[in-house]
Structure formats: structure tokens, C-alpha cells
Amino acid sequence: QAQFVESGGGLVQPGGSLTLSCTPVPGARSFDHMGWYRQAPGKQREFVAGIARGGGTTIPESLKGRFTVSRDDNKNTVTLKINNLQPEDAAVYYCKPFGSTATGVSWGQGTQVIVSS
């Protein structure tokens, strides 16, 4: 069962910015490690950002400088900000916990990001 709902996607021009939100469904618990992933048409889902409960973050080298992840443990929410969006960033973005305590958590519906002029 999905524990979180993604929102904030939309149509953005190249070079623009977006902030994606990950909010818990009623009754969802918090997790030590939260991740953001994306899947573009015809491609495998890929990891784009992770954040631990203490605030430590992991972002692939190729995305550093443009992707920023943060969390609010009081609200059990996670945010992904993407700057300088490029056409290759177009995808459906998902948030999902990972790690040993996240076993059995399903993927949510995701939020679609379209980058086009």
C-alpha cells in the first residue's frame, strides 16, 4: 500500500523550476529514509534524491546543483526542488521510503513533470 502522495508536477519551460511535494496518506508512519525517483517514457525508474531522518541527503552526481531534497519530520513530508529544468527531466516523479523498514510499501501514482517551451 502506498504511504505517500506526490504533487506539484506540471508544465514548465526549460530553465524553470518546480517544487514537488510528498505528503503522507492518513495513518502513514514516518520512515528513516525517503527517496524521490522518476520514470521517463520508455526508461527504467531511477533514483534522483534521498534524505535520511537526520537530514543527510544523497543526490546523484549528475543531478547535484539542480536537485534539492528536504523533509519536515513534524509533518512527515518530503520536498524535491528542481532548478534549471531540462527536457531530459521530464518524467513521472515518485516518492517512496527505502531501507529495511520500507519493505512492502507500494509506489504511489506519482506526479508528472513536463518540460517544454
C-alpha positions as CSV (number, residue, x, y, z in Angstrom):
1,Q,0.0,0.0,0.0
2,A,1.3,3.5,-0.9
3,Q,2.1,5.6,2.1
4,F,2.6,8.9,0.3
5,V,1.0,11.1,-2.3
6,E,3.1,13.1,-4.8
7,S,2.1,16.5,-6.1
8,G,3.4,19.7,-7.6
9,G,4.2,18.5,-11.1
10,G,3.2,20.4,-14.2
11,L,4.3,22.0,-17.4
12,V,7.5,24.1,-17.1
13,Q,9.7,25.8,-19.6
14,P,13.3,24.8,-19.9
15,G,15.3,26.6,-17.3
16,G,12.3,26.9,-15.0
17,S,11.9,25.5,-11.5
18,L,9.4,23.2,-9.8
19,T,8.9,22.1,-6.2
20,L,7.4,18.6,-5.8
21,S,5.8,17.6,-2.5
22,C,5.4,14.2,-0.9
23,T,2.7,14.1,1.7
24,P,1.5,11.1,3.8
25,V,-1.8,9.3,3.4
26,P,-3.9,9.2,6.6
27,G,-2.3,6.8,9.0
28,A,1.0,6.7,7.3
29,R,4.0,6.3,9.5
30,S,7.3,8.0,9.1
31,F,10.4,6.4,7.7
32,D,14.1,6.9,8.3
33,H,14.9,7.1,4.6
34,M,12.8,8.8,2.0
35,G,13.6,8.8,-1.7
36,W,12.5,10.5,-4.9
37,Y,12.5,8.6,-8.1
38,R,11.5,9.3,-11.7
39,Q,10.5,7.4,-14.7
40,A,10.5,8.8,-18.2
41,P,8.6,7.1,-21.0
42,G,10.4,4.0,-22.2
43,K,13.0,4.2,-19.5
44,Q,13.6,2.5,-16.2
45,R,12.7,4.2,-13.0
46,E,15.7,5.9,-11.5
47,F,16.7,7.3,-8.1
48,V,17.1,11.1,-8.0
49,A,17.3,12.1,-4.4
50,G,17.3,10.6,-0.9
51,I,17.1,12.0,2.6
52,A,17.6,10.5,6.0
53,R,15.7,11.4,9.1
54,G,18.7,13.3,10.4
55,G,18.8,15.4,7.2
56,G,21.6,13.7,5.4
57,T,21.0,13.7,1.6
58,T,22.1,11.7,-1.3
59,I,21.8,13.0,-4.9
60,P,23.4,11.5,-7.9
61,E,26.4,13.5,-9.1
62,S,24.7,14.3,-12.4
63,L,21.9,16.0,-10.7
64,K,23.7,17.8,-7.9
65,G,23.4,21.6,-8.1
66,R,19.9,21.4,-9.6
67,F,18.1,19.0,-7.3
68,T,17.5,19.7,-3.6
69,V,15.7,17.4,-1.2
70,S,14.3,18.3,2.2
71,R,12.0,16.9,4.8
72,D,9.8,18.1,7.6
73,D,9.7,15.3,10.2
74,N,6.9,17.1,12.1
75,K,4.6,16.9,9.1
76,N,6.1,13.7,7.7
77,T,6.6,15.4,4.3
78,V,9.4,15.5,1.8
79,T,10.1,18.1,-0.8
80,L,12.1,18.0,-4.0
81,K,13.1,21.2,-5.7
82,I,14.3,21.1,-9.2
83,N,16.0,24.1,-10.7
84,N,17.0,24.8,-14.3
85,L,14.7,22.1,-15.6
86,Q,15.8,20.4,-18.8
87,P,13.8,18.4,-21.3
88,E,15.5,15.3,-20.0
89,D,14.0,15.9,-16.6
90,A,10.5,15.2,-18.0
91,A,9.1,12.2,-16.2
92,V,6.7,11.0,-13.6
93,Y,8.2,11.6,-10.2
94,Y,7.6,9.4,-7.2
95,C,8.4,9.5,-3.6
96,K,8.8,6.3,-1.6
97,P,10.6,5.3,1.5
98,F,13.5,2.9,1.2
99,G,15.5,0.7,3.5
100,S,14.8,-2.3,5.7
101,T,11.8,-0.6,7.3
102,A,10.1,0.2,4.0
103,T,9.5,-3.4,2.9
104,G,6.1,-3.8,1.3
105,V,5.5,-0.1,0.7
106,S,3.9,0.4,-2.7
107,W,4.6,3.0,-5.3
108,G,2.1,5.9,-5.4
109,Q,0.6,7.5,-8.5
110,G,3.4,9.9,-9.0
111,T,3.3,13.5,-10.3
112,Q,4.1,14.3,-13.9
113,V,6.7,16.9,-14.9
114,I,6.7,18.1,-18.5
115,V,9.4,20.3,-19.7
116,S,8.6,22.1,-22.9
117,S,8.7,25.6,-24.4
